[in-house]
Amino acid sequence: MPQPPAAEAPLYLPPQLTAGHWQRAGRALLAKMLGEFAYEELLRPEPGAADGEYRLPLLGAEVDAEAEAEYRYTARRGAYGSWRVDPESVRCTRPDGLDPLRFLTYARHTLGLRGETTGHLLRELTATLTADAHQLATALTAAELAELDHPALEGRQGGHPWIVPNKGRIGFSATDAARWTPEARTPRPLPWIAVHRRLAQYRGVPGLERPEQLYARELDDPEALRAGVRAHGLDPDDYLLLPVHPWQWDETVVPLFAPWIASGDIVPLPSDGDPRLPQQSIRSFFNTARPGRCTVKLPLSILNTLVWRGLPVERTLAAPAVTAWIHGLRDADPFLRDDCRVILLGEIASVTVDHPYYRELPEAPYQYKELLGAIWREPLGPFLTGGERARTLAALLQTGSDGRALAAELITRSGLTPAEWTGRLFAALLPPLLHFLYRYGLVFSPHGENAIVVFDERDTPVRLAVKDFVDDVNLSNQDLPELRGVPAEVGEVLLRESPQGLCQFLHSGLFIGVLRYLAPLLEAQTGLPEARFWALLRAEIHRHQERFPELRERFELFDLFRPRIDRLCLNRNRLLLDGYRDRPFRPHAARYGTVPNALVTLETDLPGQRDRIVTPAP
């Protein structure tokens, strides 16, 4: 007899998609669009009738006069020429104008967007709003956020504060997002695969030169996986083992590596059983069952923020060598090792799988050169001592469901004044970063996710942890003695930058990318004046320079106190330059004009003052 049809699974519906959550998320995103697009001079608001009020007329095309609209809102100008728009103040002449998606359709001609860019951007913004609505629906108070450990706090963050479509994740379905994004907060085991050594290469730091050494450390029973290779009639000694993201296997590996799956060069294996929790980067995973084991970083062929989130072949191969070299610098330097006690979370092992056909096509889109591999990074937990706990720098920008900032909660718990706590924060962050720059001509990209603040038991900042070396470490292009002994395999992959190019990583990654948001947050919630905030930062830089007078020439070479610096634009790249087109190389942030350096002068537009106030930093 014919069998009755199987019952279909019900349609997946994100539970956070309610009108209230959507409208709250939309109002916040609209204010962010107005502020960040104005910062990058994609939009040019005009002064309004009252102090602190602005108007933004948006003109339609000749054939699209219906797209005209005008926005009015209050905003405050801040450090580095930034804009802080009050979400509750935004008004529009169009009844639907407070919808950020509708705003994009009204603003597209003024922004100069191409049709295909607008179409894809609408998708990214909708996905971002969906994730933001989920965060609102499940938000915790500031006190509850303060109790979370580092992995749990990752799933409670709002994403990149500067990039508007910061959770676009093109390639993920709604169900994928519910399973594999940080805000899903659901640890899941990762399957493993075996890849023949004619396709795969292994690299490890000293002590992990052989893959067997890594597997013995990271797996309860490596032989169980090797037995899976034998079950196919193959010799496990001919293969390298690595975890694979289930989404990547289904969407990328099977479609693109099918010939080598068919030949037995790639063999699917079961999971190692350890649940893994996605970090903010989505492609890196904490081991929640065994936190002493490595964080694993896997390629994901999704487009998020500026780039496809794969693992470049050359950089994956070189990651352990870069780690060994940077660890060597730290371990031989008493200031970094003993005074700063900086934690450098090394990428200690990697397996790289190169696609045999795409490797011969240098003109092919770069996403096809980053398809398969794995990097094992040292976990943070074993480096923490004596009641220490860690939070990414980005976490300090979060606000709880009660409207209280996490940073304000931590200041209260520390027992310090806001100025004292902020000074301690800068004393933890800056000395190791400045010392690497001045002494070694090396700069990390200390943005909100790469820089991790370590706190003592009273929630006072005490030291810094840094991660992501092979992707985000850059070297000086000057002939510095300290860089003459860089190993060849390291020098081949780390980019060389001009002195001001290196300084830009501190300005844009840390000062503009994080601190220009933290300063007004602390002013609003703790009363610490923004001018005082930047004066404390400047004082910490001078304090470090006074400690190392023998590096005076380097202070002048790597000059952090130029009156104006280049304006890096993270949204302009997507909107006007690269858009969504494929290209053979990863894009870089756009540069457009200059902004005043808050370390030299602080330019603000304060309520009650029509003219810009220029305050020399003490």
ZIMO-V194372 format. One record per pair of residues at least 4 apart in sequence whose C-alpha atoms are under 6 Angstrom apart, sorted by sequence separation. I is the first residue (numbers start at 1). J is the second residue. D is the distance in Angstrom with one decimal. If there is no record, write none. Layout:
# ZIMO-V194372
I	J	D
I	J	D
This chain:
# ZIMO-V194372
22	26	5.9
32	36	5.9
33	37	5.7
38	42	5.8
60	64	5.3
78	82	4.9
103	107	6.0
104	108	5.7
107	111	5.9
108	112	6.0
117	121	5.9
129	133	6.0
135	139	5.6
140	144	5.8
148	152	5.8
172	176	5.4
176	180	5.9
177	181	5.3
204	208	5.0
215	219	5.4
223	227	5.9
230	234	4.9
247	251	5.9
248	252	5.2
249	253	4.6
250	254	5.9
252	256	5.8
253	257	5.2
254	258	5.2
261	265	5.9
278	282	5.3
287	291	5.3
303	307	5.6
315	319	5.9
323	327	5.9
327	331	6.0
333	337	5.9
334	338	5.3
335	339	4.9
336	340	5.0
337	341	4.9
355	359	6.0
384	388	5.6
399	403	5.9
400	404	5.4
416	420	5.8
426	430	5.7
430	434	5.8
431	435	5.9
434	438	6.0
435	439	5.5
436	440	5.2
437	441	4.7
446	450	5.5
455	459	5.0
456	460	5.5
469	473	5.2
497	501	5.3
504	508	5.6
505	509	5.2
506	510	5.2
507	511	4.8
508	512	4.8
509	513	4.9
510	514	5.2
511	515	4.8
512	516	5.1
515	519	5.9
522	526	5.2
523	527	4.6
554	558	5.8
555	559	5.7
572	576	5.6
573	577	4.8
574	578	5.6
575	579	5.5
598	602	4.8
37	42	5.1
38	43	4.7
48	53	4.8
60	65	4.8
77	82	5.6
92	97	5.4
108	113	5.3
148	153	5.7
204	209	4.7
208	213	5.4
229	234	5.7
230	235	6.0
249	254	5.9
260	265	5.0
261	266	4.7
279	284	5.6
303	308	4.3
336	341	5.9
399	404	5.5
416	421	5.7
437	442	4.8
446	451	5.1
455	460	5.1
497	502	6.0
507	512	5.8
508	513	5.4
523	528	4.5
573	578	5.7
574	579	4.4
37	43	5.6
38	44	5.8
48	54	4.4
77	83	4.7
97	103	5.8
160	166	5.7
178	184	5.5
208	214	5.9
260	266	5.8
278	284	5.8
279	285	5.7
302	308	5.4
330	336	5.6
331	337	5.7
399	405	4.0
436	442	5.4
437	443	5.4
455	461	4.3
522	528	5.9
523	529	5.2
47	54	4.5
48	55	5.6
60	67	4.6
76	83	5.8
229	236	5.6
278	285	4.5
301	308	5.9
302	309	5.8
330	337	5.8
398	405	6.0
399	406	5.7
454	461	5.9
455	462	5.4
523	530	6.0
605	612	5.0
46	54	5.5
60	68	4.8
76	84	5.2
277	285	5.1
301	309	5.7
398	406	5.9
454	462	5.9
604	612	6.0
46	55	5.3
59	68	4.7
75	84	5.3
276	285	5.4
277	286	5.0
286	295	4.9
300	309	5.2
301	310	5.7
454	463	5.2
604	613	5.6
45	55	5.7
58	68	5.4
75	85	4.2
226	236	5.5
276	286	5.3
285	295	5.4
300	310	5.1
396	406	5.9
454	464	5.8
603	613	5.8
45	56	4.8
58	69	5.2
75	86	5.9
276	287	4.8
285	296	5.4
299	310	4.0
396	407	5.2
453	464	5.0
519	530	5.6
603	614	4.7
58	70	5.8
74	86	5.9
276	288	5.9
284	296	5.6
299	311	5.1
452	464	5.9
602	614	5.8
57	70	4.2
275	288	5.9
284	297	4.2
452	465	4.9
602	615	5.2
56	70	5.5
283	297	5.6
601	615	5.7
56	71	5.0
74	89	5.9
274	289	6.0
283	298	5.3
451	466	5.0
601	616	4.6
55	71	5.6
73	89	5.0
450	466	5.6
601	617	5.4
55	72	4.4
73	90	4.4
450	467	5.2
573	590	5.4
600	617	5.7
54	72	5.7
72	90	5.8
54	73	5.5
72	91	5.2
353	372	5.3
477	496	5.0
570	589	5.4
53	73	5.7
54	74	6.0
71	91	5.6
353	373	5.3
474	494	5.7
476	496	5.3
477	497	5.3
569	589	5.9
53	74	4.3
71	92	4.5
352	373	4.4
474	495	5.2
475	496	4.8
476	497	5.1
477	498	5.6
569	590	5.0
52	74	5.4
70	92	5.7
351	373	5.3
474	496	5.9
476	498	6.0
568	590	5.7
569	591	5.8
52	75	5.7
70	93	5.6
323	346	5.2
351	374	5.3
568	591	4.6
69	93	5.9
323	347	5.8
350	374	5.5
567	591	5.6
350	375	4.4
567	592	5.5
349	375	5.9
567	593	5.7
155	182	4.5
320	347	5.5
349	376	5.3
445	472	5.3
567	594	4.7
155	183	4.4
319	347	5.8
320	348	4.8
348	376	5.9
444	472	5.9
566	594	4.3
567	595	5.7
320	349	5.5
347	376	5.7
348	377	5.8
444	473	4.6
565	594	5.3
155	185	5.6
347	377	4.2
443	473	5.7
565	595	5.6
346	377	5.5
443	474	5.5
564	595	5.4
346	378	5.5
442	474	5.9
564	596	4.5
345	378	5.2
442	475	4.7
564	597	5.1
428	462	5.3
441	475	5.8
563	597	5.4
428	463	4.3
429	464	5.7
441	476	5.1
425	461	5.1
428	464	5.7
128	165	5.9
424	461	5.8
563	600	6.0
67	106	5.0
128	167	4.5
125	165	5.1
128	168	5.4
124	165	5.7
127	168	5.3
197	238	5.9
196	238	5.8
197	239	5.4
440	482	5.6
39	82	5.3
196	239	4.3
124	168	3.9
195	239	5.2
414	458	4.9
194	239	5.7
195	240	5.3
414	459	5.3
194	240	5.5
414	460	5.5
194	241	4.5
35	83	4.9
193	241	5.8
35	84	5.8
58	107	5.8
193	242	5.7
410	459	5.8
35	85	5.8
192	242	5.4
192	243	4.0
191	243	5.7
192	244	5.6
248	300	5.8
191	244	5.9
31	85	5.5
394	448	4.1
393	448	4.7
394	449	5.9
31	87	5.1
313	370	6.0
392	449	5.7
312	370	4.5
393	451	5.7
28	87	5.8
311	370	4.5
393	452	5.5
499	558	5.3
27	87	5.9
310	370	4.6
392	452	4.1
445	505	5.6
310	371	6.0
391	452	5.6
392	453	5.8
538	599	5.7
391	453	5.5
447	509	4.5
390	453	5.7
446	509	5.6
447	510	5.2
390	454	4.4
445	509	5.8
446	510	5.6
389	454	5.8
390	455	6.0
389	455	5.4
388	455	5.5
388	456	4.5
42	111	6.0
196	265	5.0
388	457	5.7
30	100	4.9
195	265	5.7
387	457	5.0
195	266	4.6
194	266	5.7
194	267	5.0
26	100	5.9
193	267	5.5
193	268	4.5
193	269	5.0
298	374	5.0
192	269	5.1
297	374	5.7
192	270	5.9
297	375	5.0
191	270	5.2
192	271	5.6
296	375	5.7
191	271	3.8
296	376	4.7
190	271	5.4
295	376	5.9
294	376	5.7
295	377	5.1
535	617	5.5
294	377	5.3
535	618	5.7
189	273	5.6
294	378	5.0
295	379	5.7
189	274	5.4
294	379	5.0
189	275	4.3
188	275	4.6
189	276	5.6
187	275	5.0
188	276	5.1
187	276	4.7
187	277	4.3
182	278	5.1
182	279	5.6
182	280	5.7
181	282	5.9
25	132	5.8
25	133	5.5
22	133	5.6
21	133	5.2
205	320	5.2
204	320	5.3
438	554	5.5
16	133	5.9
16	134	5.0
16	137	5.9
344	465	5.8
342	464	5.4
343	465	4.3
344	466	5.2
345	467	5.1
342	465	5.8
154	279	5.8
154	280	5.9
171	302	5.1
170	302	5.4
169	302	5.7
170	303	5.0
169	303	5.4
169	304	4.6
168	304	5.6
166	305	5.3
205	348	5.3
204	348	5.6
204	349	4.2
203	349	5.6
203	350	5.3
202	350	5.7
202	351	4.6
201	351	5.6
201	352	5.3
319	470	5.3
200	352	5.4
200	353	4.4
199	353	5.7
322	490	5.5
365	582	5.5
365	583	4.8
366	584	4.6
365	584	4.2
366	585	5.3
364	584	5.4
363	584	5.3
150	390	5.6
150	391	5.3
142	400	4.3
141	400	4.2
140	400	5.6
141	401	4.8
140	401	5.3
141	402	5.3
139	401	5.4
142	404	5.7
142	406	5.0
163	571	5.8
117	579	5.7
81	595	5.9
80	595	5.4
80	596	5.3
80	597	5.9
80	598	5.9
79	598	5.6
79	602	5.8
78	604	4.8
77	604	5.0
77	605	4.8
40	569	5.8
76	605	5.7
52	607	5.7
51	608	5.7
51	610	5.6
